[in-house]
Amino acid sequence: MHENGAQPSDSNDWLIEAVANLVELHSEYHGDLEKNEILSRYNVTSGELVEYGIQQINASADQDGGL
């Protein structure tokens, strides 16, 4: 969750990056991007951060041609 610079000492955006990493890992291991499932499974309190993570994954998939 805290890889790729998602550390408080490395980045001011560490929380955004950490939640985005969490969403990406959830997608890889569970195969879905359901906001409410992610919020409840990991006790994340910000739906907006989860939505941002989902948007990042969708944008990346669009750039990769949907792969």
N, CA and C of each residue as an Amber inpcrd file, in Angstrom:
protein
   201
   0.8210000  -1.1950000   0.0000000   0.0000000   0.0000000   0.0000000
   0.8620000   1.2550000   0.0000000   2.0040000   1.2120000   0.6590000
   2.8450000   2.3980000   0.7640000   4.0360000   2.3750000  -0.1850000
   3.9650000   1.5850000  -1.2490000   5.0950000   1.5810000  -2.1690000
   4.9780000   2.7240000  -3.1680000   6.0160000   2.9010000  -3.9590000
   6.0670000   3.9390000  -5.0010000   5.9220000   5.3470000  -4.4410000
   6.5950000   5.6400000  -3.3430000   6.5960000   6.9910000  -2.7990000
   5.3990000   7.3490000  -1.9550000   4.5850000   6.3740000  -1.5980000
   3.3930000   6.6640000  -0.8040000   3.7260000   6.6440000   0.6880000
   4.7490000   7.3720000   1.0640000   5.1830000   7.4870000   2.4510000
   5.0450000   8.9450000   2.8860000   4.5840000   9.1900000   4.1080000
   4.4530000  10.5750000   4.5690000   5.7500000  11.3690000   4.4700000
   6.8870000  10.7130000   4.6740000   8.1630000  11.4250000   4.6240000
   8.6250000  11.7070000   3.1990000   8.0390000  11.0310000   2.2060000
   8.4760000  11.1680000   0.8170000   7.5870000  12.0690000  -0.0280000
   6.3370000  12.2570000   0.3700000   5.3970000  12.9440000  -0.5050000
   4.2800000  13.5890000   0.3040000   3.8880000  14.7760000  -0.1060000
   2.7330000  15.4250000   0.5150000   1.4280000  14.7370000   0.1200000
   1.4610000  13.9980000  -0.9910000   0.2750000  13.3040000  -1.4890000
   0.2490000  11.8410000  -1.0640000   0.9420000  11.5120000   0.0210000
   1.0980000  10.1130000   0.4160000  -0.2300000   9.4060000   0.6430000
  -1.2150000  10.0840000   1.2190000  -2.4890000   9.4230000   1.4970000
  -3.2240000   9.0980000   0.1950000  -3.2400000  10.0410000  -0.7230000
  -3.8670000   9.8150000  -2.0270000  -3.1900000   8.6410000  -2.7240000
  -1.8570000   8.6330000  -2.7170000  -1.0990000   7.5690000  -3.3730000
  -1.3140000   6.2270000  -2.6840000  -1.3790000   6.2270000  -1.3580000
  -1.5810000   4.9790000  -0.6170000  -2.9580000   4.3830000  -0.9090000
  -3.9960000   5.2110000  -0.9350000  -5.3360000   4.7040000  -1.2320000
  -5.4110000   4.2410000  -2.6860000  -4.7710000   4.9620000  -3.6050000
  -4.7380000   4.5270000  -5.0050000  -4.0540000   3.1660000  -5.1200000
  -2.9640000   2.9630000  -4.3780000  -2.2890000   1.6590000  -4.3710000
  -3.2080000   0.5820000  -3.8070000  -3.9320000   0.9040000  -2.7460000
  -4.8620000  -0.0430000  -2.1410000  -5.9400000  -0.4550000  -3.1380000
  -6.4970000   0.5130000  -3.8410000  -7.5370000   0.2310000  -4.8320000
  -6.9710000  -0.6570000  -5.9420000  -5.7620000  -0.3470000  -6.3900000
  -5.1340000  -1.1540000  -7.4430000  -4.9150000  -2.5930000  -6.9740000
  -4.4000000  -2.7670000  -5.7610000  -4.1850000  -4.1140000  -5.2310000
  -5.5090000  -4.8560000  -5.0450000  -6.5270000  -4.1580000  -4.5950000
  -7.8480000  -4.7790000  -4.4490000  -8.3280000  -5.2830000  -5.8070000
  -8.1800000  -4.4660000  -6.8290000  -8.5980000  -4.8570000  -8.1730000
  -7.8400000  -6.0940000  -8.6480000  -6.5340000  -6.1250000  -8.4090000
  -5.7180000  -7.2630000  -8.8280000  -6.1280000  -8.5480000  -8.1170000
  -6.3850000  -8.4720000  -6.8190000  -6.6610000  -9.6700000  -6.0320000
  -8.1290000 -10.0840000  -6.0090000  -9.0320000  -9.1260000  -6.1870000
 -10.4580000  -9.4380000  -6.0710000 -11.2230000  -9.2110000  -7.3700000
 -10.5980000  -8.5860000  -8.3580000 -11.1890000  -8.4640000  -9.6790000
 -12.3520000  -7.5040000  -9.8070000 -12.5130000  -6.6100000  -8.8700000
 -13.6000000  -5.6410000  -8.9960000 -13.1430000  -4.2620000  -8.5400000
 -13.9100000  -3.2810000  -8.9340000 -13.6460000  -1.8980000  -8.5380000
 -14.9170000  -1.2860000  -7.9460000 -15.5680000  -2.0060000  -7.0600000
 -16.7760000  -1.5250000  -6.4130000 -16.4070000  -0.6380000  -5.2260000
 -16.7450000   0.6260000  -5.3360000 -16.3800000   1.6000000  -4.3050000
 -16.8390000   1.1770000  -2.9120000 -18.0950000   0.7830000  -2.7680000
 -18.6160000   0.4330000  -1.4420000 -17.9370000  -0.8060000  -0.8710000
 -17.5890000  -1.7590000  -1.7270000 -16.8680000  -2.9510000  -1.2720000
 -15.5000000  -2.5660000  -0.7250000 -14.8000000  -1.6910000  -1.4280000
 -13.4710000  -1.2460000  -0.9940000 -13.5800000  -0.4550000   0.3090000
 -14.5600000   0.4290000   0.3940000 -14.7500000   1.2220000   1.6130000
 -14.9830000   0.3330000   2.8280000 -15.8440000  -0.6610000   2.6880000
 -16.1680000  -1.4940000   3.8460000 -15.0840000  -2.5250000   4.1410000
 -14.4920000  -3.1170000   3.1180000 -13.4820000  -4.1590000   3.3360000
 -12.2660000  -3.6140000   4.0690000 -11.8330000  -2.4070000   3.7040000
 -10.5970000  -1.8480000   4.2560000 -10.8390000  -0.7090000   5.2410000
 -12.1120000  -0.4350000   5.5420000 -12.4670000   0.6130000   6.4880000
 -11.9000000   1.9750000   6.0750000 -11.9370000   2.2390000   4.7750000
 -11.5070000   3.5400000   4.2560000 -12.6510000   4.5170000   4.4910000
 -12.3320000   5.6900000   4.9880000 -13.3910000   6.6440000   5.3370000
 -13.6860000   7.6660000   4.2480000 -12.8570000   7.7280000   3.2220000
 -13.0660000   8.7220000   2.1720000 -13.4500000   8.0590000   0.8530000
 -14.7250000   8.1680000   0.5280000 -15.1910000   7.6680000  -0.7590000
 -14.5530000   8.3970000  -1.9240000 -14.2340000   9.6710000  -1.7210000
 -13.6100000  10.4530000  -2.7910000 -12.2210000   9.9260000  -3.1370000
 -11.4530000   9.5100000  -2.1330000 -10.1300000   8.9480000  -2.4110000
 -10.2480000   7.6190000  -3.1410000 -11.2230000   6.8080000  -2.7600000
 -11.4340000   5.5340000  -3.4510000 -11.8550000   5.7960000  -4.8940000
 -12.7510000   6.7450000  -5.1040000 -13.1690000   7.0970000  -6.4640000
 -11.9800000   7.5650000  -7.2950000 -11.0990000   8.3410000  -6.6990000
  -9.8970000   8.7990000  -7.3940000  -9.0440000   7.5990000  -7.8120000
  -8.8530000   6.6420000  -6.9060000  -8.0800000   5.4460000  -7.2300000
  -8.7060000   4.6610000  -8.3700000 -10.0240000   4.5370000  -8.3580000
 -10.7390000   3.8380000  -9.4290000 -10.5540000   4.5710000 -10.7480000
 -10.6450000   5.8980000 -10.7320000 -10.4410000   6.6900000 -11.9480000
  -9.0360000   6.5070000 -12.4990000  -8.0460000   6.4320000 -11.6110000
  -6.6600000   6.2310000 -12.0430000  -6.5100000   4.8920000 -12.7590000
  -7.1110000   3.8520000 -12.2120000  -7.0360000   2.5260000 -12.8320000
  -7.7500000   2.5290000 -14.1760000  -8.9350000   3.1280000 -14.2380000
  -9.6780000   3.1850000 -15.4960000  -8.9280000   3.9840000 -16.5500000
  -8.3010000   5.0840000 -16.1570000  -7.5280000   5.8960000 -17.1010000
  -6.3310000   5.1140000 -17.6200000  -5.6840000   4.3710000 -16.7460000
  -4.5390000   3.5540000 -17.1460000  -4.9770000   2.4670000 -18.1190000
  -6.1220000   1.8440000 -17.8560000  -6.6400000   0.8010000 -18.7450000
  -6.9910000   1.3860000 -20.1060000  -7.5450000   2.6040000 -20.1220000
  -7.8730000   3.2610000 -21.3890000  -6.6220000   3.5360000 -22.2060000
  -5.5530000   3.9570000 -21.5430000  -4.2900000   4.2310000 -22.2310000
  -3.6610000   2.9580000 -22.7730000  -3.8800000   1.8430000 -22.0720000
  -3.3150000   0.5610000 -22.4850000  -4.2240000  -0.1730000 -23.4610000
  -5.2620000   0.4880000 -23.9110000  -6.1790000  -0.1420000 -24.8460000
  -7.1580000  -1.0990000 -24.1910000  -7.4130000  -0.8910000 -22.8940000
  -8.3730000  -1.7190000 -22.1910000  -7.8180000  -3.0300000 -21.7040000
  -6.5170000  -3.1820000 -21.7230000  -5.9100000  -4.4380000 -21.2700000
  -5.7960000  -4.4730000 -19.7810000
